[in-house]
Amino acid sequence: MKHIAVLFEGDINRRLGVFNAVINRVKHLQQVADYEINVHMLQVYDGWLMRLLRHTPRVPYRPDEIEADGVKIHITWFRRRWSDAIMHRLFHKPPRAFMRCLHRMGWEMRGSDLVSAHDRIMGHVAVFAGKKLHIPCFITWHGASIYTDPPRDPMIKEQTIKLLHRATCNFFVSQGLLDKAHAELTNGFPAEVLLNGASAQFERYSDGKRAQLRKKHGVDDDEKVVAFVGRFEPVKNVTLLPEIYSEIQRQYNGKLSFWAIGDGVQLEETRHLMDAKGVKCRFTGKVPPEEIPELLNCVDLLVLPSSLEGLPLVVIEALSCGAHVVATNVIGTAEAVGRENAIDLGEHFVERFTTRAVQLLSGNIDQQLPPEVSWTATAIKENRIYHQFLDKINLSN
């Protein structure tokens, strides 16, 4: 039996985004392949001085191992050093203590036949292990590690380019993200596209159950629910939501309920703008992840006006639950929602965005996920790629 090490950086208290993507990738790979998969997570935390400087919470509980949805995760803890922060921010050099930690993790991959990492930081571990242990190393790029971090920091950009070329193969969660890397970083690196999917709990409930849930959440039979689900921060363009909701309200000839699900630094600003527009909106704040499928089964239309996305899980999850989705045409969104439902940013954006939103609310329009947007399809492709490289090693030996 082959041994695979899967690496990612995460937070035991925030099991969202990449955390869930990793768990789903591992679970579905186990279903289609005969591998022993060992999952390793790095969690960075702050000591008292760094907590004081960065205004971060204390992390009193630091287990060596946790389980998430049946997947066992081994945890490496690293306490952030102020000396590393100085090296990076002032001298634009790699943080030495942190890099030593990553190299130690690399040596711990002994006994693995290949290592598969998620995003840049764990990519360092994978490439180090690949070089020192002479095993294939793979890096999955999810989004911000390509379209946000490198443009902001020349050192990170240089490191990212090196990792892209040193990995045995790079996986991208959308074709759009791969195109972005080619256009703004480098070319000539080995790459494949492995799309995200939706977790099993994101499914369309029966009509009877959906009616019960809508009644539970105060939604009338003749009412349509328009919702945003995500973080309230600049990259999500949440301050456009009041204008979008107001324009949908003006154009749509029917009863509407507007929801805003999530929290973040721009939550209160968005709430005030909503009041100024005279839009009555239900703000839920942070919602436990296990409650999101229930809420999405009450939603008729999800709106996502982000300025940047890789292949956002929320649109995949919403479509899986039976909602329509209109989003911005950035990076990989059109690959999930369809080009006609992905609106270009630019002049008259809100007008064009809300026109399509009203069409989806008013018409009998079928909007479904493409069959390739599936964890099962991704696992089958991932398994095939791994076998190709492992077979090459067996032949050479």
N, C-alpha and C positions, 0 to 999 in steps of 0.2 A: 504494500500500500504506500502511495506517495504521500509525503507530508508537505502541506502548504502553510506558510505563515502569512496571516493577514494583519496589517498594521494600520492604525488610524489614531489621530489625536481627537480627544473628546472630553466630555464632562459628564460625570455620573448623575449630575443633577439637571442636565439639559439634554434629554434623549430625543433630539429632533434632527432634521436635516441629514447631514452626513452620517451621524450615528445610526439613524434608522436605515439609511441606504446601505451601509456596511452590513448590518444585521440581515437585511433582506437578501443581499448578494450572497452572503455565506449560507443562509438557510436554503436558498434555491440551488446553489452549487452543490450542496450536500445531497440534494434530491436527485441530481442527474449524474453525479460523478462519485467514484469510489476513492475519496481522499480523506485523510485525517487533517482537519483544518484547525489550526491553533490561532486564536484571535488575540492580538495584543493592542492595548490602548495606552497612549501616553496622556496623562493629565498634568498640566502645568498649574501650579498654585503659587500664591504669594505669601511670603513670611510677613511678620508684623510691619517691618519698615516699608516694604513694597505695597502692602495693603494701605498703609497710611498715605503713600504717595499716589497710588493709583485708585484709591477709594473702592477697593474690592472686598468682598466678604471673606470671612474666615472659613476654612474648610476643615472642620474638626474630625470628620469621619473619612479615613483614607484606607479603604480595604485593598487587599492584594488581588482580589478577584470578585467579580460580580457575574450575574447571569441576566441576560436580556432576551426575552422571548425564546427561551430554550438554548441560547448560545452562550457558552462560557467565555468570559473575557478576562484575560490576565492584564493587570494594570501596573504600569510604571509611573511613579510619581516624581515630578521634578519641581523643586522650589526655585522660583524665578530669582535671579541674582541682580542686584543693582549694578554690579560691575558689568554684567552682560548688557544691560540697558544702556550704559555709558558707551560700551564698545560699539553697539549698533547705532545708537542715535547720534552720538557726537563724532565718532571716528569712522562710521560706516564700514565697520569690520564685523565678521561673523562672531556671534556671542560664544566665547570659548567654553565656558562651563556647560552651556546647553549642547554644543557640538560634541563634547566629551560624553555627555549622557546619550546622545543619539548613536555614537559609535559603540558604546557599551551595549545598547539595544541590538545593534547590528551583530555583534559577536554572539549574542544570545540566540540568534537564528540558526546556530549549529544544529545539524540534523534535519533541517528543512531541505526539500528538493527544489523549492522555489519560494520567493517572497513577493507578496503583492501588497503595495502600500497605497494609501489614499491621501492625495494632495502633497504639497511641497515638503512640509516638515518631515513627514514619514517617508517621503521619497528619498531624503538623505539617508535614512536608515536602510532602505531597500537597496540603493545603489552601493552603499558601503558594504553591506552583506554580500551583494552580488560579486563585488570585486574581491573581497577577502576570502569568501567561502566558495567562489567559483560556481555560483548557481544563478539561474535566470531571475531577473528582478523586473517587476512591473509596477507602474504608477498609474493610478486613476486620478484624473483631474476633474473636479466637480464644478468649478465656477470661479469664485473670487481669487483662487490661486493663479488663475490665468488672466482674468479681466480687471481685477482691482489691485492686487498687491504688486505685481511687477511694474505697472506704470507709476506707482507712487514711490517706489524705492529702487534706485539703480542697483544696489547690491542684491536685492531679491530678484530683480530681473536677470542679472548675470547668473545667479544660482539656478534659477528656473530654466534658463536656456541650457545650462550644463546638464541638469537632470534629464531634460527632454532627450538629449542626445546620448546620455549614458545608460538610460533604461533599456532593457531588452525589448520592451514594447510599452507604449503609452496608451492608456484607455481614456477616452473622452465621453462624457455623459450625453453629448449631442454633437451632431455634425457641425452645428453653428459654433460650438466652443472650439472644436478642432480648427475650423476656418479662422477663428479669432487668433488662435495661437500662431497659425501660419502667417497671418497678415501683420501681426504686431510684435511677434517674438522671433521666430526662426522657422526655417524649413529643413527638410531632409531627415527628420527623425522618424523612427518607426511608430506607427499609430493605428489604432482601431477605434471604432465607436461602439460603446456599450451603453445603451440607453437605460435610464432609470425606469422603474415600474411603480405600481401601487401595492402597498401591503394588503394582505388578505382581508383585513377588517374594513377596507374601503370598497364597498360594493353597494349596488342599488338595492335597497330594501323593497319588500313587497308593497304594493299600493296601500294595503290596509295599515301596515306598520308606519309607512310614511305619513299617512293621514293622522294617525295617533300622535306621532312626534310633532307634527305641525300644530296640532291642537294643544299639545303640552307646552309648546313655545309661543303660544298666542298668535298663531298664523291662521287667518280665515281661509275657508275653502277657495274663495275667489281672489285670493291675494297672492302676488308674486314676491318672492324674497330675493333681493339683490345684496350680495355680500362681498366684502374684502376679507381675506384671511392671511395673516402674516405679521411681520414685524413693522412697527411704525417708525421708519427711519428714512433718510433722504433717498437711498437707492430704490426704495419702493414707490417713490413719488406720491406718498400718501396725502400730501397737502393738495393734490388734485382731486381727491375723492369728493370733497364737498361740491366742487363744480360739476364733476361727473354725475353725482347723485342728483343734484339740482336739475341738470339738463335731462337726465332720464325721466325724472318726475314730470318735467314740463312736456316731454314728447310722448310719453306712454299714456295710452287711453285705458287706464285701469287702476286697480288698487295695488299699492306697493308697500313693502316694508324694507327698510335699509338696515343692514347689519355691518358692524366693523369688529372683527374678531382678532384679538391679539393685543400686544402691548409694545412699548418702546419709547424712545426719546421724543418722538413727535406726536405722541398720543394726545396730550392736552392741547397742543396747537391745532391738531386736526379737529378736535372736539369744538374748539372755539370757532374755527372757520365754518364748521357745519352749522353751528348756531347762527352765525352771521348770514349764512345762505338761507336760513329758515328751513333746513332739512331736519326732520325728526329721524334720528339714527340711534339704533341700539348698540352701545359700546359694551362689549362683554369683558374687556380686559383679557388677561392671560387665561387660557382654557386648558385643562389637562388634556394631553394628547389622545387619551382613550375616548374623550367626548367629541372629538372632531368629526368622526364618521357620522355620528348622529346628527350633528348640526349641518353637515354637508348634504345629508338626505332631506333636509328642509329647504335647501337653497335651490332656487331656479336659475340664477345667473351669478357666477363668480366673476369679479372684475380684478384685473391685475395690471396696473399702469406702470410697472417698474421700468426704470431706465436701464437696468442690467439684470440678466438672469442667465443661468446655464441651461438646464432643463428643469424648471421648477416642479418639485414634487406636488405642490398644492394644486396645480392645474391638472395633473394626472389623477390625483385623488378625487378632485371635484368631478371630473368626467366619469370616473369609475363609479361615483355615487349617483350619477344620473343628472348632474347639473350641466348647464351650458357654461361656456367660458369665453370671455373676450379679454385679450391681453395685448400688451405692446409687442411689436415685432422686433425683439432683441435676442440675439444669440440663438437659443434653441427653442423658444416658445412655439413657433409655428410648426415645429416637428410634432408637437403634441396636439395643439388646438386647431391646426389647419391654417393655411395662409390667409384665407378670407376672414378669419377671426383674430388675426395678429395685425394690429394697426401700427403703422409707421409713426414714430415720433416726428414732430416738426410742426409746421404751420397748420392751424385748424385741427390739431390733434384731438382735443376734447370733443369737438363737433363730430369728427369722423368716428371716434371711439364710441360715443353715445348713440350715434345712428346705428352702428352695428349691434350695440347692446339692445336697443329697442327692437330691432329686427329679430333677434334671438328670443326676446321675451314675447313678441307678438306672433311670430310665424311658426309653422309646423316644420322646423328645421332639425334634421337629424345630425347630431354632432357626437361622434364616437372616437375613442382612442384608436390610433393605428395598431394593428396586431403586433408590430415589432416593439411597441412600448409596453414591455412585459418583463417581469423578473425572470419568468421561465425562459423566454426567448433569449434574454441576456445571459442566463446561466448556461444554456446550451452552447452559445457562441463562445463564452469565456472558457468553458471546458474544452472546446475544440482547439482554441488557441493555445491553452496550456499543454495539451497533448502534443501539438506540433513541436513545441520547443523541447518538451521532455523526451519525445521520441528521437529528436536530433541528438540529444545528449547520450541516449542509450546506444544509438548507432555509432557515435564517435568513440564510445568506450568499448 
